[in-house]
Each structure stands twice: as structure tokens, then as C-alpha cells.
Amino acid sequence: MSLLKPFSKLPELNSANILLVENEEEFQQTLADAMVEKKAFIVNVRLAKSLPLPVKNAESRPRIDLVVFIINMTSELSFQSAEASLKHLDTGYFLGKVCFMITNARNASVPPEHLDAVRKLASSLHCPLLCAEDQTPEGVTNAAERLLTILKVAAGLVPMATALYLSNLTRYTMPSDTEQQTLD
């Protein structure tokens, strides 16, 4: 199994490819369907439970413009799978081509430590952290629209904008310990 590299293939004209990685595959398919419906450009959605991707079809696989790790906050296994999959991405992806999307963050059974762990992971990798409501059609549509906006930039379909620039604007940052003490 090899690393997934962002610039190993040439981009296709007026199209973008997104890889949705979710261990439990609950939200993945409905989000993919919503993204394909709401398109102003060609959107190819690839689904995976985890990384690495199989080597056997690496030649026919298009260039992946954005990797989205979907983490279900009610499942510790979901977070562990996303964390383990990060090792199989080339460092070039962390220049604005990776984001995290969490679901079920409002669930009362989610311990605050799980949310803090995801926040720290997104902050340490300088990646955006998006929250999504997966229980309603409106929530799925909103999540799809936000991902499509990021995908357009990551694929180079927006003039004068780069994925790294957008990532700097939308990345999740954790307050330092000294800043946290002054806020308390």
C-alpha cells in the first residue's frame, strides 16, 4: 500500500474529485448523493472506509482534490480509524486538501474529551473542522454545499484562490494554554 499523493496525476478540465472517508459509512452515501445533485461542475465522489486505498486500481483512479474524514462523535472507533488513515496521506494533502467533518456533536452522550481530541487533531494538522447535522435533509444539504465550496477551491476551479489560502482562513485553531487562562 502506498501513500495517496495529491499531485501525482494531471487534473481534469472543469471537474473535481473528492474522497469521503468514514469508518461506519452511515452519513457517507447520503452526503455523496447530495453533492452530486448540487453541482455546477463535474463532481466525482469516491467513498472509502479507511486508508490506504487498494493499489490494484491506482492507475485508473483520478487525482483526488479533497480528502474529507467524516467522524461520528458517538463512536470512538470512527475517530481512531480517521487518525490511523492519516498516515497514508502524502504531506502535500495537508496544504489545504484535507478537512474533517464531525457528526452527532450535539448528542448528549458524547464526552467532551472526544470533541477536544478531534479539535486538537484538526488544529495540529491546520485543517478545517466542519460540523454537520446528519439527521435531517437540510443538514445534509448544508454539509454538501460547504464541502462543494471547499472542493471548488481545492480543485483549482476558483480563480485567484488556492486551497492553502482557503485552509488558512478556515482552519481550526486551539487557544494556547496562556490564552485559555486569560479567557477563564
BELPEJO-V229846 format. One line per field, one symbol per residue. ss: DSSP state (a for helix, b for strand, c for the rest). psi: psi as a letter, one per 20 degrees, with the letter a starting at -180 (. if undefined). burial: b if it has 16 or more other ideal C-beta (glycine too) atoms within 10 Angstrom, else e. A space follows every 50 residues. Layout:
ss: ???
psi: ???
burial: ???
//
This chain:
ss: cccbccccccccccbbbbbbbccccccaaaaaaaaaaccccbbbbbbbcc cccccccccccccccbbbbbbbcccaaaaaaaaaaaaabcaaaacccbbb bbbccccccccaaaaaaaaaaaaacccbbbbbccccaaaaaaaaaaaaaa aaaaccccccccaaaaaaaabcccccaaaaaaac
psi: prqpphkiqqqqpkqqpqooophikghgghggghhhgmpirppppqqqhr qqqqhhkhhiprpohpppoppoiiohhgghggghhhijpqhhhjljjprp pqqkhiphioqhhgghggghggghjlqqoqpqojiqhhgggggggghhgg ggghikioqkqrhgghhhhiqpppqrhhhhhhh.
burial: eeebebeeeeeeeebbbbbbbbbbebbbebbbebbeeeeeeebbbeebee bebeeeeeeebebbbbbbbbbbbebeebbebbeebbeebeeebbbbbbbb bbbbbeeeebeeebeebbbebbeebbbbbbbbbbeeeebbbebbebbbeb bbbbbebeeeeebeebbeebbbeeeeeeeeeeee
//
